[in-house]
Amino acid sequence: MPGAQWAPFVERHRMWPQAWRPLQGADREGAPSEELVLAGISMRVESLDRALADTIPLMDPAEAAAVLDALLAGRPSGLKNKLKNKRESTPTPWSREELLGLRGLCTSAAATERLLTRARFATGETESLGESVSRVVIRDLGFAPPGMQHRVHDDNGALLGITDFWWEGAGTVGEFDGLAKYLGRRSYSGLSAEQVIAEERRREDSICDQGLRMVRWLTEDLRNPAKLEAKLRRAGVPRRGGRRVR
């Protein structure tokens, strides 16, 4: 959007010791805590529920989306509170009701409102941090919310691929391209970068042969949303309210 100012995409934070301070309400008597053993050292830590209620309202919306999406999806980066059963290695997805229930631990009306807004926006359908951040940027740019993990079939019903994003009615699918896909032996598939690129081109061609348009973007497009906006406009992604962008 012309003239809009976008905050940078922050990847890490550092807090110096002199800046440490107790979270609001963290010293209240009876605050829930858990025992955590790390490198053989046992310590008492704030319970996961309270930590989420304290921090989600303070996070950047994109960071909050990444955390909450991981919780709903049950990805390892969104572990449910399993401290009582340390042998359980598979994370259990949270329900939206559990996320919304954290409002009872918020310390102000403003924090409660932010937590509820972010919990309602979250989805368990994203499969990576990049997809979570993409949903936030797409929303903030004013585009229609996409469907996720859209399955594309050929005329005989054979699966051609699953796209990250899908705008029904616009005939447009979207893909967030993370670098891990192309890192040779460290890639998701274990294929070389050249093999991955060739396979992606074959996959894209077969999907577009079904009359769909595909738009791809990278992390740098999320850091500079004007680039992503231009790509989505060219691909005909509609704005919220149904207006088609040309």
Secondary structure as UniProt FT lines:
FT   TURN            2..3
FT   HELIX           17..19
FT   TURN            24..27
FT   TURN            29..30
FT   STRAND          33..38
FT   TURN            39..40
FT   STRAND          41..46
FT   HELIX           48..55
FT   HELIX           56..58
FT   HELIX           61..73
FT   HELIX           76..78
FT   TURN            83..84
FT   TURN            86..87
FT   HELIX           96..100
FT   HELIX           101..105
FT   HELIX           109..121
FT   HELIX           129..140
FT   TURN            141..142
FT   STRAND          147..153
FT   TURN            155..156
FT   STRAND          159..167
FT   TURN            168..171
FT   STRAND          172..176
FT   HELIX           179..182
FT   HELIX           184..186
FT   HELIX           193..208
FT   TURN            209..211
FT   STRAND          213..217
FT   HELIX           219..223
FT   HELIX           225..234
FT   TURN            235..236
FT   TURN            240..241
//
